[in-house]
Amino acid sequence: MNQSTHTPTGQPEPGWKVLLRRVFLTFFFVLWGSGILLFFTMVKAHNAGESRPTATHTVALTQHGNTKYITRAEQHRIGLLLRTLVIGLPGELLFGVILYFGFRVNVWDNERRRPKGQSQ
């Protein structure tokens, strides 16, 4: 790894780099939570779904060949979480690449965890 991408040892990192790293990590954990919530919501909706369409359960949800009918509100929640991930994951990857290669921000901050005297 090119040493010019990091702040030299012993010098404090500029505040704007710390802020950008925190924004990146916050965005990462929001996406991670959305992914976990999506799986939980889909399983919960599928388990609570009806085998046949009813007046309230009109939207088909198929998992592993098993179709259940869920409510429009459940479908809306699943769609919102799915859109969050479909837009957010590529955005997070692009944001990380721009931070690391464009602004020279080490988003995972490995320098602090490496034992002293150990090089790449």
C-alpha positions, 0 to 999 in steps of 0.5 A, spaced: 500 500 500 502 506 498 504 510 504 502 517 501 495 515 502 495 516 510 497 521 515 504 520 517 505 517 524 505 521 530 501 527 526 493 528 528 489 526 522 485 532 519 478 533 522 475 533 515 478 526 514 475 523 521 468 526 519 468 523 512 470 516 515 464 517 520 459 519 515 461 513 511 461 508 517 454 511 519 452 510 512 455 503 512 451 501 518 444 504 516 445 499 510 447 493 514 441 494 519 436 495 512 439 489 510 437 485 516 430 488 517 429 486 510 430 479 511 426 479 518 420 483 515 420 478 509 420 472 513 415 475 518 410 477 512 411 471 509 409 467 516 403 471 517 401 471 510 394 467 508 394 461 503 389 464 499 387 472 497 383 475 502 380 482 502 386 485 506 391 480 503 392 481 496 399 481 494 403 475 492 409 473 496 413 467 494 419 464 497 422 458 495 416 456 491 411 457 497 406 463 495 403 467 501 398 473 500 400 479 504 397 486 505 399 492 501 402 495 507 407 489 508 409 490 501 410 497 501 415 496 507 419 490 503 419 495 497 422 501 501 427 496 504 429 493 498 430 500 494 434 502 500 439 496 499 439 497 491 440 504 491 445 504 497 449 498 496 452 501 490 452 508 493 456 506 499 461 502 494 462 508 490 463 513 496 468 508 499 472 508 493 472 516 492 474 517 499 480 512 499 483 513 492 480 521 491 481 524 498 486 519 501 481 517 507 483 510 510 475 508 511 477 502 516 483 506 519 487 500 520 493 504 522 491 504 529 490 497 530 497 494 527 502 493 532 508 498 533 513 496 528 510 492 523 509 494 516 506 492 510 
